Amino acid sequence: MTEEAMGGWGDGATKPASESPGELSGAPDTAAARTHAGAEFSPSPHPPISPSEALAWLDARAAAPPPELRERMAAALADVTSETVPGTLAEAALSCLQATMAAGGERASALDLLAADALLTYALEAAAEMGAQALRDVVDAYGPSRLGEVIPPRVEP
């Protein structure tokens, strides 16, 4: 996986510290620069990462997930795109979490929840490989408040 595919600058340089937090693509971090539903960032110098690129990053990990879990993660990755590997993995995690919530308490939703957990963990790992700022960006974009948006509001009896 190239640095460019990871969302880096492609020339080995790291993103300047003066750039605003919350950006994985080099675009300004404003509410208008991202779509709320997909947390995709405004145009960047890099095209979106294909699901196959994110899957290739996953497959390069030393410890492969169990086959059924990997299959579920691959299915989730097929439905999302982002400008970075961490963003693509995190978007797939949100998709799995939404499937978990939609299934209610069904036993089948356990695989979706495991896939969401694994994908978000991998998103953090991929971001950490890119550096501290990328890790902060992923945590800012996909932290507790973003995950909370997937959970339906509490209904008081």
BELSUL-V631846 format. One record per pair of residues at least 24 apart in sequence whose ideal C-beta (glycine too) atoms are under 7 Angstrom apart, sorted by sequence separation. I is the first residue (numbers start at 1). J is the second residue. D is the distance in whole Angstrom. If there is no record, write none. Layout:
BEGIN
i=I j=J d=D
i=I j=J d=D
END
This chain:
BEGIN
i=51 j=77 d=4
i=93 j=119 d=4
i=51 j=78 d=5
i=92 j=119 d=5
i=93 j=120 d=4
i=57 j=85 d=5
i=51 j=80 d=7
i=51 j=81 d=7
i=89 j=119 d=5
i=90 j=120 d=6
i=93 j=123 d=6
i=54 j=85 d=5
i=49 j=81 d=7
i=53 j=85 d=7
i=48 j=81 d=4
i=49 j=82 d=6
i=89 j=122 d=5
i=90 j=123 d=4
i=48 j=82 d=6
i=49 j=83 d=7
i=54 j=88 d=4
i=89 j=123 d=4
i=48 j=83 d=6
i=49 j=84 d=6
i=54 j=89 d=6
i=49 j=85 d=6
i=46 j=83 d=6
i=51 j=88 d=7
i=86 j=123 d=5
i=89 j=126 d=6
i=7 j=46 d=7
i=44 j=83 d=5
i=49 j=88 d=5
i=72 j=111 d=5
i=76 j=115 d=6
i=72 j=112 d=7
i=86 j=126 d=4
i=85 j=126 d=5
i=86 j=127 d=4
i=4 j=46 d=6
i=40 j=82 d=6
i=41 j=83 d=6
i=73 j=115 d=5
i=68 j=111 d=7
i=72 j=115 d=4
i=76 j=119 d=7
i=5 j=49 d=6
i=69 j=114 d=6
i=73 j=118 d=6
i=69 j=115 d=6
i=73 j=119 d=6
i=5 j=53 d=5
i=86 j=134 d=7
i=90 j=138 d=6
i=69 j=118 d=6
i=101 j=150 d=6
i=97 j=147 d=7
i=101 j=151 d=6
i=101 j=152 d=7
i=86 j=138 d=5
i=90 j=142 d=4
i=98 j=150 d=5
i=38 j=91 d=7
i=65 j=118 d=6
i=97 j=150 d=5
i=1 j=56 d=6
i=1 j=57 d=5
i=94 j=150 d=6
i=25 j=83 d=4
i=1 j=60 d=7
i=24 j=83 d=6
i=25 j=84 d=7
i=24 j=84 d=5
i=24 j=86 d=7
i=24 j=87 d=6
i=58 j=122 d=6
i=57 j=126 d=6
i=7 j=83 d=6
i=7 j=84 d=3
i=6 j=84 d=6
i=7 j=85 d=6
i=6 j=85 d=5
i=7 j=86 d=7
i=5 j=85 d=7
i=1 j=85 d=7
i=39 j=141 d=5
i=24 j=134 d=6
i=24 j=137 d=5
i=23 j=137 d=6
i=21 j=136 d=6
i=22 j=137 d=6
i=21 j=137 d=7
i=14 j=131 d=6
i=15 j=133 d=6
i=22 j=140 d=5
i=21 j=140 d=6
i=22 j=141 d=6
i=6 j=126 d=7
i=8 j=130 d=6
i=7 j=130 d=7
i=6 j=130 d=6
END
